[in-house]
Amino acid sequence: MRISAVRTCNKSGYTLVELAVVILLIGIVTLAVMPRIAGLLYPGDLKKAAREVIGAILLARTEAVTGGKSYYLFIDLSNQYYWMLDFPGIDTSESDSIKRTDVVLDESVKKRVLPGGIKFLSVKVGNGDLQSHGVQIIRCFPLGVTDPAVIHIGTDQRNSCTLVLDAFTGEVEVKDGYTDVE
């Protein structure tokens, strides 16, 4: 008994070139889509920026209380910087004791920028209007009180958060999104 084996050539597989092209296309699509998906799933830079602003406010308040002099947190909405200064010898009881033109910045003042493309969208200090340009000043006094403030940060109103500073406790409440606070 003779058994013959017939070999058939079945071309149902893929070549190495075809696999490489498919992998390359998947890689290109992934690179194009990942930044958008990562921003939606993990807004880590927004959280980091919120922590930085809260830290700056708390540092200014702490320095004011421990140093016995007023500290000021400046937020430049037009240039997207923020910085902290103290002003010894200025009567802080007057609401207009500091004029924006009085502030002279030199190399010793460390201006900071929010991380990851996050920016200041708008700021409201005290009973003032919500501002989206210019320099806004949050005052921290030696007795521990601050100006009440609402700070909106983010890349736009959809990817943003609202920081609400309580004048008496100095606590900062973080709210998701661009929230109107009265």
C-alpha positions in Angstrom: 0.0 0.0 0.0 1.3 3.2 -1.1 0.3 6.5 0.4 1.1 9.5 -1.5 1.3 12.9 0.1 0.1 15.8 -2.0 1.4 19.1 -0.9 -0.7 22.1 -1.6 0.5 25.6 -1.3 -1.9 27.7 0.6 -1.3 31.5 0.5 -3.5 32.6 3.3 -0.8 34.3 5.4 0.6 37.8 5.3 4.0 39.0 4.2 6.4 40.8 6.4 6.0 44.0 4.3 2.2 43.9 4.7 2.5 43.5 8.5 5.0 46.4 8.7 2.7 48.7 6.8 -0.3 47.9 9.0 1.8 48.4 12.2 3.1 51.7 10.8 -0.5 52.9 10.0 -1.6 52.0 13.5 1.3 53.9 15.0 0.5 57.0 13.0 -3.1 57.0 14.0 -2.2 56.4 17.6 0.2 59.3 17.7 -2.4 61.6 16.1 -5.2 60.6 18.5 -3.3 60.1 21.9 -2.9 63.8 22.9 -6.6 64.4 22.6 -7.5 61.2 24.5 -4.9 61.8 27.2 -6.2 65.3 27.8 -9.8 63.9 28.2 -8.9 60.9 30.4 -6.2 62.4 32.5 -6.1 66.2 32.9 -2.9 65.9 35.0 -1.5 69.3 34.0 -4.8 71.0 35.1 -4.5 69.4 38.5 -0.9 70.3 38.7 -1.6 73.9 37.8 -4.4 74.1 40.3 -2.0 72.8 43.0 0.6 75.4 42.1 -1.9 78.3 42.3 -3.3 77.0 45.6 0.3 76.6 46.9 1.2 80.2 45.9 -1.9 81.6 47.6 -1.2 79.6 50.8 2.4 80.6 50.7 1.5 84.3 50.4 -1.0 84.0 53.3 1.5 82.1 55.5 4.3 84.6 54.8 1.9 87.5 55.6 0.9 85.9 59.0 4.4 84.8 60.0 6.2 87.9 58.7 3.7 90.4 60.1 3.5 92.2 56.7 1.2 92.1 53.8 2.0 89.9 50.8 0.5 90.2 47.3 -0.1 87.6 44.7 -0.1 89.1 41.2 -1.7 87.4 38.3 -0.9 88.8 34.9 -3.7 87.5 32.7 -2.3 89.2 29.5 1.2 87.6 29.8 0.1 84.5 31.8 2.6 85.0 34.7 2.0 85.0 38.4 4.3 86.1 41.2 4.4 87.1 44.9 5.8 90.2 46.5 5.7 91.8 49.9 5.5 95.6 50.4 6.9 96.8 53.7 5.9 100.3 54.7 2.8 100.5 52.6 -0.5 101.1 54.5 -2.6 98.1 53.5 -5.7 99.4 55.1 -6.4 101.6 52.1 -8.0 99.6 49.2 -6.1 101.6 46.6 -2.8 101.6 48.3 -1.2 99.6 45.6 -1.4 100.8 42.0 -0.4 98.5 39.2 2.1 101.1 38.0 3.8 101.0 41.4 5.1 97.5 40.9 8.6 97.4 39.5 9.8 94.0 38.6 13.5 93.2 38.5 15.4 90.0 38.2 14.9 89.1 41.8 11.2 88.7 41.3 10.5 85.1 40.1 7.6 85.1 37.7 6.0 81.7 37.2 4.0 80.2 34.4 1.4 77.5 34.8 2.5 74.0 33.5 1.4 72.1 30.4 -0.3 74.8 28.4 -2.7 75.6 31.2 -3.4 79.4 31.5 -5.4 81.8 33.6 -8.8 82.2 31.9 -10.2 84.9 34.2 -9.9 86.2 37.8 -12.3 88.0 40.0 -10.9 89.7 43.2 -13.2 91.0 45.9 -16.4 92.6 44.6 -14.8 93.5 41.3 -15.8 92.3 37.9 -14.5 89.1 36.3 -11.4 90.1 34.4 -9.7 88.2 31.5 -6.8 90.6 30.9 -4.5 92.9 32.8 -3.0 92.3 36.3 -5.1 91.2 39.2 -3.8 91.4 42.8 -4.8 89.2 45.7 -3.8 90.7 49.0 -2.9 88.6 52.0 -2.8 90.5 55.3 -0.9 89.8 58.6 -4.1 88.9 60.5 -4.7 85.9 58.1 -7.4 87.3 56.0 -7.2 87.6 52.2 -9.1 89.2 49.4 -11.8 86.8 48.3 -11.1 85.6 44.8 -12.3 83.4 42.0 -9.7 82.1 39.6 -10.5 80.1 36.4 -7.6 78.1 34.9 -7.5 75.7 32.0 -6.9 75.4 28.3 -10.4 76.6 27.5 -13.8 76.7 29.3 -14.4 73.0 28.6 -11.1 71.8 30.1 -10.9 74.1 33.1 -11.4 74.3 36.9 -12.5 77.1 39.2 -10.6 78.0 42.4 -12.6 79.9 45.0 -10.6 81.6 47.8 -12.4 82.2 51.1 -11.3 85.5 52.6 -11.5 84.5 56.2 -10.3 80.9 56.3 -7.8 81.1 53.4 -9.1 77.8 52.1 -9.3 77.3 48.4 -12.2 75.2 47.0 -11.6 73.6 43.7 -14.6 73.2 41.4 -14.6 71.2 38.1 -15.3 73.3 35.0 -15.7 77.0 34.4 -18.1 77.8 37.3 -19.8 81.2 37.8 -19.4 82.0 41.5 -21.2 85.0 43.1 
